[in-house]
Amino acid sequence: MSRRPSDRLKLQHRFQPLRRASKWPVWADVTARLGLAFLLIAFVVLVHWIDRAGLKDSHDGHISFLDVVYFTMISVTTTGFGDIAPVSDRSRLIEALIVTPIRIAVLFIFVGTAYSFVIKRTWEKWRMARIQAKLTDHIVVLGFGVSGGEAVHELIARGTDPACIVVIDPSRQRINAAEAMGCNVLEGDASSDETLLDVRIAQARSVLVSAGRDDTSILIVLTVRHLAPQVPISVVIRTQDNELLARQAGANDVINPVSFTGLLLAGSAQGAHIADYMADLASVSGKVQLNERPVRPEEIGKSIDELASGGRGLRIYRGGQPIGFWEAGAKSLQSGDILVEVIPCEACEAD
């Protein structure tokens, strides 16, 4: 059943904090903790019942099973009304060496449970909600496999703050790896409207999609484009036949790693250094780097060969149309042009 547009907008107010799912469901964790606590209490009841002769009831002088349960509970909770007390040396030794450590353990279990499920979770939910509320101009990486992981590593190497990167992946192991790099993470389905709305997809600077399967990646692109019509989307597609489908789904850039590898191989066949230079351009670790930026005010009216950055202009995009450095349109840069240039990495950092 499809949602109406108003229903989708309402989801933006259903704030789901960035999170990682626990290994156990919450109810199972709580049950295990409380079960251990009551098991320890039951053991103390058994010890007190066996040693009931060493206890004295100031009310009627008789120790029943109910009295033992009552004494155990007030003893474990350190209430200690004094109406029932250990009087024999053995009973006092049992209280000191057996009951007291168990009492401390039970208190730790209850205090730890309260901290984990009330204080800590409330604090984490509040903290992550604040981070989520401020998410804007961030980069969303949907899929943290080989390609997605390399993309994040390269972004950080190029100077992107990891706090400005949000990674979504269904794999806990991959999410842990992304979190270790300092990124915001969300374990979930990247093709889900709710998941994408939770990371404020419409306010993102760009979206990188690498789901591992072409059909999944195209579905994610469709979902992102529906929720964020203006956000640039780059997607990894491994089959050439699916590249057109990805573009029709709304991807701005379609990257085929198989095709790129073929380009490197073909380049190496034409010359020993062509493939090396192409790889150099693609990585921040090289001596030169491709850079895309708007034309600066002082460059308007000048040729693409007279860039203020000192870089080598390769292409401009004017009204969405590419213009090569050899074409007449590149002889006079205009306001609003997008420039693609090759610059030294030092110049890229300065830019």
Secondary structure as UniProt FT lines:
FT   HELIX           5..11
FT   TURN            12..13
FT   HELIX           26..50
FT   HELIX           52..54
FT   STRAND          55..57
FT   TURN            58..60
FT   HELIX           65..76
FT   TURN            77..78
FT   STRAND          84..86
FT   HELIX           89..94
FT   HELIX           95..99
FT   HELIX           100..114
FT   HELIX           115..120
FT   HELIX           121..133
FT   STRAND          139..142
FT   HELIX           146..157
FT   TURN            158..159
FT   HELIX           162..164
FT   STRAND          165..169
FT   HELIX           172..180
FT   TURN            181..182
FT   STRAND          184..187
FT   TURN            190..191
FT   HELIX           193..198
FT   TURN            199..200
FT   HELIX           201..203
FT   STRAND          206..209
FT   HELIX           214..227
FT   TURN            229..230
FT   STRAND          233..236
FT   HELIX           240..242
FT   HELIX           243..249
FT   STRAND          253..255
FT   HELIX           257..270
FT   TURN            272..273
FT   HELIX           274..282
FT   TURN            284..285
FT   STRAND          288..294
FT   HELIX           297..299
FT   TURN            300..301
FT   TURN            304..305
FT   TURN            308..309
FT   STRAND          312..318
FT   TURN            319..320
FT   STRAND          321..324
FT   TURN            325..326
FT   HELIX           328..331
FT   TURN            335..336
FT   STRAND          338..344
FT   HELIX           345..350
//
